[in-house]
Amino acid sequence: MSSFLTPQTLSWLGRVVPDAKLSRVQPLAGSTSASVYRLDFSNRSSAVLRQFDVLPDWLKLEPDLALHEARSLEWAAQMSLPTPKLLAFDESGEQCGVPSVLMSHLTGTVELNPPNLTGELDQLAAALSEIHRVSPTDFGWAYAPYADLSKLTVPTWTTAPRAWAGAIELLQGPRPTFTPCFIHRDFHPANVLRQSGQVSGVVDWVNACVGPAAADVGHCRLNLAQMYGLEAADAFRAAYECHTGHRQEPYWDALSLADLVDGPAPPKVYAGWPAFGLTGLTDELIRARLDAFLLSLGF
């Protein structure tokens, strides 16, 4: 147990969970941006600890990551959708040695090979629509693209350079108007837990912010296109539009793609997918699916 957590972290846990003794620490698979552990206690309760110690550049750029996730969890608690409950957090790392968030453990698992993909896509859309119903009033973090739109160039790896040029022209023009809402900002199947064929929770709230619902839709569509192909991405869009009456504009899908491929490195298979059992993807397939996604937007 002590090989995973530092004495400083263990001491902090003893203070914030004083009524139960820590009995097991289990690293959780799939996270690529932080260390995440399931903690089991002697009173048979469980919790999840996230420590921001994997990407120092991210923490340097956003030193308030622990505070951000803590406030996001509090905001997410407004919805009927199951989300982790905030138990404690160390904003600066002064107490744990590294910024950390302790939250309740939700039942369910990540299922990236569902027996009924169509049904899962509808459930994903319903869950996302529930998130977007939360009032954004006074939440302290606002949406911004990850990509520097002024510096976008046609990727060297693409087989659809003319489509990319068209997308860049659109993205460097005026942004469509939108009604701000509370958004997850990293909503995709690997951040959704399932149990008995139903959504049992949504996790990973560190990027939540006030912004366009369409950014969440585009981000999820982009993940689905890579994981399962364009048909799945389109089915999710149709399901979300059915649940909300919202029409997804190509601008936001193109912006999600620009966020993903910002920089010279060709896109690769996201390491979290095979960690959760989605195998058989290759870097070449991912790039082909991204080009197909872009072309489907009409550029």
N, C-alpha and C positions, 0 to 999 in steps of 0.2 A: 504493500500500500504506500509506504513512504517513498518508494522509488518513483512514483508518479507525481506526488505533491511535495513541495518543500516544507520543512518544519514551520516556516513562517505562515504558509497557507493553512497548514493543519492547525496551528495555534488560532488563527482567525476563525476557522470553521468551529472550533471549540467554543469560541465566544459568541458567534452569531447563531449557533444551534446548541445551546447549553444543555438542553434537556434530553439529548440522545448522543450515544457514542458512535462514531464512525466505524463501520465494520468492513466496508469494501469500497474500493475505488476501481472503476472500470473505464478505460479510455473508449470513447465512442468513435466509430468509423465515419468517414465521409467529410469531415471538416478540413478545409484546406487553408483557412485563414486564422484559426485559433485552436488552442487545445481545449477539448471538450470531454468532460468526464461524467459518468453516472456515479452518484454517491449513494450508498445504502447505509442506513443507520440501524442501531440496535432496536429501536422501537418499530421497525419494519416500514418506516417511511423512506422515501427516496428523493433525491434532488439531482439537479444538473448544474455543474460548474463550468463556466466558460472563462478561460484565461487568455488574454490577448498578448501572447508571447511568441507567435509564429511569424508575423509580418511586421518587423520593426518600422519599416517605412510607412506602413498604413497607420500605425500608432503615432508616429511622428507627425504625419499629416493631419490626423484626427485624434488628438490626445484625449478627447472626451468620449471615446468609444464606450466605455463601461457606463458612464452616465447616460449616454444616448440610448443604449439598450435598456437600461433600467427604466427610463421614462417611457420608452416605447412599449415595454411590457405593461406598465401601468395604464397607458392609453388603450392598448389592445384588450385589456380586461373589460372594457365597456361592451364588447360584442358578445353575442351568444356562442360564437365559435370558440372551442377550447383553445386556450393559449397558456403558456407557462405563467405561473404567478411569481412575481418578484419576491425573493426572500431576503436578500442582502446584496450589497455591491460595494466594491472598493474602487472608487473613481480614479485615484492617482496611482494605486499600487503601493501606497505607503504601508498598508497593513499586511498585504499578501506578497509583496515583492513585485507584483505585476497587476495591472488593472484587471479586475475580475467581477463576474456577475454570478450570483447563486440564485437559481430559480427552481420551481417545482418540476418534478418529472411527470411527463404525460404518458399515458398508456398508448400503445401502438408502435408501428414500425414504418420505415420508409419502404415502399413497395414500387420498384421501378419495372417490374415484369407482371403487371396486373392481368388477371385472366380475362377481364372485360375492359379494354382500354377506352371504348366509347363511353361506358358508364363512368369511369374514373374522370374523364375529361369534363363531363357535365358536373360532377361533384367538385372538381377543381374550380370551375367557373362559378358555381354557387358559393363556394367558400370565399373566393376573391370578391364577389359582389357584396358579401357580408362585411368584409374589411372596409370596402369603400363607402359603407353607410356610416362609419364612425365620423363624428364631427371633428374637423381639424382645428377648431378654434383654440388658439393659444399654445399649440404644440410648437416646440422651439426649433425644429429642423425643417428646412425647406429643400425641395427637389432641385437638383442641378444635373445636367448631363455629365457623364464621366469623360466623354471625348471633348477635345477642343475643336469645335466645329469649324473654326476659321482655318485650321491647319489640316483638314481632312484631304487625303489624296487617294487615288485609286490604288487598291492593294496590288502588289506584284503577283500574288498567288491566284487571283481570280480568273475565271474563264469568261466572265461577263463584264469587261471593263466599261462598255457603254452604259450598262445599267447602273454601275457604280457611279459613273460620272453624273448620270441623271439624278441619282439619290443625293449625291453631294450638293448638286445645285439646289435641290429642294431644301436640304438641311441648312444650307447657308443663307436661305431666304427667311421670310417671316415665319415665326412659330405660330401654329394654330392657337386660337384662344381655347381656354378650358376652365372649368369650375374646379378649384382646388378641393381635394379631399385627402383623407388619411390613406397613405399607400404603404405597402410592405417594402417595396423597392427591390426585393430579391425573391419574388414568389415563383416557385417552380416545384415539380414533383418531389425533389429531394428535400424540400423544406416542409413537406406535408406528411403527417403521420396518418396511418390507416389501421383500423381494427375491424375485423368481421365485415370487410368490404365497404366500410364507411370511413369518412374523414374523422379522425379522432383528435386532431390538433394541428396547429400551424406554428412552426418554430423559426428561430433565427431572425430576430427583430432588430438587429443592430443598425440596419440601414433605413428603417421606417422614417417617413417624412411626410410633409404636406406637399402635394403635387398633383399631376394629372393621372387619373385612373388609367388612361391609355398607355402610360409608361409601364405600369404593372402588366397590362395585357400584352404589350409588345415584348416585354422581357420574358414572360412565360411562353409566349408563342415561339420565340427564338430558341428557347431551351427545348421545347417539344419538337420543333423542326429538326434539331440536331439529334435528339434522342430517338425519335420514331418516324420522322419524315414529315413532309409538307401537309399531308392529309390530316395528321393529328393536330398540327398547328391551326389549320383552318377549322377543324371541328371544334376546337377550344374557343376560337374567336366567335363562331356561330352560337355556341352555348352561352358565352358571356353576353353577347348581344341579346339573346333570348331572355336571359335572366334580368337584364338591366334596361333594355331599350337603347343602349349606347351603341353607336356605330364607330367602329375602329377605323381611324384614318391612317393611310399608308405612312404618313410622316413619322408617327410614333414607332411603328415597326422598323422603319429605316433608321431611326435614331437609336433604337435598341441594338441594331446590328452594328452601327458605328461605335457605340459604347463597347461592344464585345471585341471588335477587331482594331480598336485604336492602337496604333503603333505598327512597326514594320514586321513583327513576328507573325508568321502564319498561324491561324487558329488550330488548336489541338483538342483532343478528347479531354473533357473536364475530368480530373482525377477522382472526383467524388462519385461519378457514375459507376465505374467498375467496382468501387469500394462497396456500393450498395447492390451489386449483382447484375448491373446492366453491362453485359460484355458484348463483344463482336463489333464494336465501333472502331473505326480507324480514323486517323487524321485526314486521310484523303476523302473518306466518306463525309466527314464533318464539313469539309470545305465545299464539296459538291452540294450538300444539303443547304449550306448557307447561300450559295449562288442561286439555287432553286428558290429559296425563300425570297431573296431579293427580286428575282425575275417575276415571281408571283404578285409582287406589289405593283407591277405595271410600268416599271422603269425601262 
